[in-house]
Amino acid sequence: MRTIGALIFPGFELLDLFGPMEFFGLLEEDYRLELVAEHAGPVVSNQGIAAHVDTIINDGQRFDILFVPGGAGTRAQVTNTTLLNWISAASSKAEYTLSVCTGSALLAKAGVLDGRRATTNKAAFSWVVEQGPNVEWVREARWVEDGPFITSSGVSAGMDMALGAIALMHGKATAFKVAKWSEYTWHENKDTDPFARLHGLV
């Protein structure tokens, strides 16, 4: 049983978070899901729906998987040193660190992606790159795996990345089973990203 600590902050993107959590949550014997935030109480998403926090960052809980979504709220959080320091510490103790969309900006700003390959939302690519000059940013990828770090492109790409992470940990057959349960068509080629071309990155 792996515990996933899914970070939320004001302005997080709903699908970034709950799409992947749907997939991990279907493997209820393998994953326990927790929402973690800097402060207790409801955290309002970019779409206005609030999520309930299970634990706060100073509780000292260790997570097997750190999960960081993106969203408009990342723009404010890249200067939040308390949160960035927690991300760095939590990632160092985790087996895997995953991000969706501009969540990779927070990982980059925390320094955990230095010297690693990573990707992000292609519409926000240039801004995210500024947050991590020592990261090898991949311009065309649906998601990127580099050791314990798995980062994805924007929003819906997080669902493909989550299935990729499940395949990595449990095998492709399990990933396809989860996709079938969810009636989801998995874009399983992590190197294919039509949005890179749409945004002029390739």
C-alpha positions in Angstrom: 0.0 0.0 0.0 1.5 3.3 -1.1 0.2 6.6 0.3 -0.2 9.4 -2.2 0.1 12.9 -0.8 -1.7 15.2 -3.3 -0.8 18.8 -2.7 -3.5 21.4 -3.2 -3.3 25.2 -3.0 -5.7 28.1 -3.9 -6.3 28.0 -7.6 -5.3 24.3 -8.3 -6.7 22.8 -11.5 -9.6 20.3 -10.9 -8.8 17.8 -13.6 -5.1 17.9 -12.9 -5.9 16.5 -9.5 -9.0 14.5 -9.7 -8.5 12.8 -13.0 -5.3 11.0 -11.9 -6.8 10.4 -8.4 -9.7 8.6 -10.0 -7.3 6.1 -11.6 -5.1 5.6 -8.5 -8.2 5.4 -6.3 -9.6 2.5 -8.4 -6.6 0.4 -7.1 -7.9 0.7 -3.6 -5.6 -2.2 -2.3 -2.5 -0.4 -3.7 -3.1 3.3 -2.9 -4.3 5.4 -0.1 -5.1 9.0 -1.2 -4.7 12.1 1.0 -5.1 15.8 0.2 -2.4 17.9 1.8 -2.2 21.7 2.0 -0.3 24.5 3.7 -3.3 25.3 5.9 -6.4 23.5 7.2 -9.8 24.1 5.9 -11.3 24.2 2.4 -9.0 25.0 -0.5 -10.7 26.6 -3.5 -9.8 25.3 -7.0 -9.3 27.4 -10.1 -12.9 26.4 -11.1 -14.3 27.6 -7.8 -15.0 24.2 -6.2 -13.4 23.7 -2.8 -11.6 20.5 -1.7 -11.3 19.3 1.9 -7.8 18.9 3.3 -6.8 15.7 5.0 -3.5 16.8 6.4 -1.3 19.9 6.5 2.3 20.2 5.5 3.6 20.7 9.1 2.1 17.5 10.3 5.3 15.8 9.3 3.7 13.0 7.4 5.7 11.0 4.9 4.2 10.1 1.6 5.3 7.3 -0.7 4.2 9.4 -3.7 4.1 13.2 -3.8 1.6 14.5 -6.3 1.6 18.1 -7.4 -1.1 19.5 -9.7 -0.9 22.7 -11.6 -3.4 25.5 -12.2 -3.4 29.3 -12.2 -2.6 29.2 -8.5 1.0 28.1 -9.2 1.8 31.6 -10.2 1.5 32.7 -6.6 3.0 29.6 -5.0 6.4 29.8 -6.8 7.3 32.6 -4.3 6.0 30.7 -1.3 9.2 29.5 0.3 7.4 27.6 3.1 5.6 25.5 0.5 8.6 25.1 -1.7 10.8 23.9 1.2 8.1 21.4 2.1 8.0 20.1 -1.5 11.8 19.6 -1.5 11.7 17.7 1.8 8.6 15.6 0.9 10.1 14.7 -2.5 13.4 13.6 -1.0 11.5 11.1 1.2 9.1 9.9 -1.5 9.5 6.9 -3.8 8.0 8.9 -6.7 7.2 12.5 -7.3 4.6 13.3 -9.9 3.4 16.6 -11.3 0.7 17.7 -13.8 0.7 20.8 -15.9 2.4 23.8 -14.2 2.8 21.7 -11.1 6.3 21.1 -12.5 7.0 24.8 -12.0 6.7 24.2 -8.2 9.0 21.2 -8.4 11.5 23.2 -10.5 11.4 26.2 -8.1 11.9 23.8 -5.2 15.0 22.6 -6.9 14.1 18.9 -7.1 14.2 18.8 -10.9 17.7 20.2 -11.3 19.6 18.0 -13.8 16.4 16.1 -14.6 14.3 15.9 -17.8 10.8 17.2 -17.3 7.8 18.7 -19.2 4.8 20.9 -18.5 1.8 22.6 -20.0 2.7 23.7 -23.5 0.7 26.9 -23.3 2.7 28.0 -20.2 6.0 26.4 -21.3 8.1 29.6 -21.4 7.0 30.7 -17.9 7.6 27.3 -16.4 11.1 27.1 -17.9 11.9 30.4 -16.2 11.2 28.7 -12.8 13.8 26.0 -13.5 16.8 27.1 -15.5 18.8 24.0 -14.5 16.1 21.6 -15.7 16.2 19.8 -19.1 12.8 20.8 -20.3 11.3 18.6 -23.0 9.3 20.6 -25.5 7.4 17.7 -27.0 6.2 15.0 -24.6 2.8 14.0 -23.2 4.7 13.0 -20.1 8.4 12.5 -19.1 9.8 9.8 -16.8 13.2 10.5 -15.2 14.1 8.2 -12.3 11.6 8.9 -9.5 10.2 12.0 -11.2 7.2 11.8 -13.6 6.0 15.1 -15.1 3.2 15.7 -17.6 1.9 18.2 -20.0 -1.3 20.2 -19.4 -4.5 19.2 -17.6 -5.8 16.0 -19.3 -2.3 14.8 -19.9 -2.1 14.1 -16.2 -4.5 11.2 -16.7 -2.2 9.6 -19.3 0.7 10.2 -17.0 -1.1 8.6 -14.1 -1.7 5.5 -16.2 1.9 5.5 -17.2 2.9 5.6 -13.5 0.6 2.7 -12.8 2.1 0.8 -15.7 5.6 1.6 -14.3 4.6 0.3 -10.8 2.2 -2.5 -11.7 2.6 -3.3 -15.3 0.8 -2.3 -18.5 -2.0 -4.9 -18.0 -3.1 -3.1 -14.8 -2.9 0.3 -16.5 -5.2 -0.9 -19.3 -7.5 -2.5 -16.8 -7.9 0.8 -15.0 -8.5 2.6 -18.3 -11.1 0.1 -19.2 -12.9 0.4 -15.8 -12.9 4.2 -16.4 -14.0 3.9 -20.0 -10.9 6.1 -20.9 -8.8 5.9 -24.1 -5.3 5.9 -22.9 -2.8 7.8 -25.0 0.0 5.5 -24.0 2.8 7.0 -26.1 4.4 9.5 -23.8 6.5 11.1 -26.6 3.5 12.0 -28.7 2.2 15.5 -27.9 0.1 17.4 -30.5 -0.1 20.4 -28.3 3.6 21.1 -28.6 3.1 21.8 -32.3 -0.1 23.8 -31.7 1.8 26.1 -29.3 4.8 26.5 -31.7 7.3 24.6 -29.6 8.4 22.2 -32.3 
